[in-house]
């Protein structure tokens, strides 16, 4: 049971780092094909969360949790990216704080939502 939880926590941290790493390539693709960019962000992160959380939650619940965490974190990251783009296009310089916020948002979103899911949802019953 403790190993299942530790694996899930490691998956949350790994998915957060993966989400930050995929942000820039997804932003490049998102200019022309926003749905492809969303898939680039959602599929790998949700797959990692599902793979590391299935022993703790069970496969169905792990997939649902992974999808909810990834979609909400992606939405928050998208909003921050839009605000950063609007700020850059308005002529005001995008400072270091906005750049840090842009890349930190997916990390903090995935970690916060993943840990919240660990606290709120019970683990699957052991047979």
C-alpha positions in Angstrom: 0.0 0.0 0.0 2.8 2.4 0.9 4.7 1.5 -2.3 1.6 2.1 -4.4 1.2 5.6 -2.9 4.9 6.4 -3.3 4.7 5.3 -7.0 1.7 7.5 -7.4 3.6 10.5 -5.9 6.6 9.8 -8.1 4.3 9.7 -11.1 2.8 13.1 -10.1 6.2 14.7 -9.9 7.3 13.1 -13.2 4.1 14.2 -14.9 4.6 17.7 -13.6 8.2 17.8 -15.1 6.9 16.2 -18.3 4.2 18.9 -18.6 6.7 21.7 -18.2 9.0 20.1 -20.8 6.2 19.7 -23.3 4.9 23.2 -23.0 7.2 24.9 -25.5 6.8 22.3 -28.3 3.1 22.3 -27.8 3.0 26.1 -28.0 4.9 26.0 -31.3 2.5 23.5 -32.7 -0.5 25.3 -31.2 -0.2 28.3 -33.4 -1.4 26.4 -36.4 -3.1 23.3 -34.9 -4.4 24.0 -31.3 -6.0 20.5 -31.0 -2.7 18.8 -31.8 -1.0 21.0 -29.2 -3.6 19.9 -26.6 -3.1 16.3 -27.5 0.7 16.7 -27.2 0.2 18.0 -23.7 -2.7 15.8 -22.5 -1.8 12.3 -23.9 1.7 11.8 -22.5 1.0 13.4 -19.1 -2.3 11.5 -18.6 -0.6 8.3 -19.7 2.2 8.7 -17.1 -0.3 9.6 -14.4 -2.5 6.6 -15.3 0.5 4.2 -15.4 1.8 5.2 -12.1 -1.5 5.6 -10.3 -3.3 2.4 -11.4 -2.0 0.3 -8.5 -3.2 2.9 -6.0 -6.5 3.8 -7.5 -7.4 1.0 -9.8 -7.3 1.3 -13.6 -10.6 3.1 -14.2 -10.2 5.6 -11.4 -6.6 6.2 -12.2 -7.5 7.0 -15.8 -10.3 9.4 -14.7 -8.1 11.1 -12.2 -5.3 11.5 -14.7 -7.6 12.9 -17.3 -9.1 15.4 -14.9 -5.8 16.5 -13.5 -4.3 16.9 -17.0 -7.2 18.7 -18.6 -7.5 21.2 -15.7 -3.8 21.8 -15.5 -3.7 22.2 -19.3 -6.5 24.7 -19.2 -4.7 26.7 -16.5 -1.5 26.6 -18.4 -3.3 27.7 -21.6 -4.8 30.7 -19.8 -1.4 31.8 -18.5 0.1 31.3 -22.0 -2.7 33.5 -23.5 -2.1 36.2 -20.9 1.7 36.0 -21.6 1.0 36.2 -25.4 -1.4 39.2 -25.0 1.2 41.0 -22.8 3.9 40.4 -25.4 1.7 41.5 -28.3 0.6 44.7 -26.5 4.1 46.0 -26.7 4.9 45.6 -23.1 8.0 43.5 -22.5 7.5 40.0 -21.0 9.8 40.0 -18.1 11.5 37.1 -16.3 8.6 36.8 -13.9 6.2 36.0 -16.7 8.6 33.5 -18.2 9.0 31.7 -14.9 5.2 31.8 -14.3 4.6 30.4 -17.8 6.8 27.3 -17.2 6.0 26.9 -13.5 2.2 26.9 -14.0 2.0 23.3 -15.4 4.3 22.0 -12.7 2.4 23.6 -9.8 -1.0 22.7 -11.4 -0.2 19.0 -11.9 1.4 18.7 -8.5 -1.4 20.5 -6.6 -4.2 18.6 -8.4 -2.4 15.3 -8.1 -1.8 15.7 -4.4 -5.4 16.9 -3.9 -6.6 13.7 -5.7 -4.5 11.7 -3.4 -6.0 13.3 -0.3 -9.6 13.3 -1.5 -9.9 9.9 -3.2 -9.4 6.7 -1.3 -7.2 4.0 -2.6 -8.7 0.9 -4.0 -9.5 -1.8 -1.5 -6.9 -4.5 -1.2 -8.2 -8.0 -2.1 
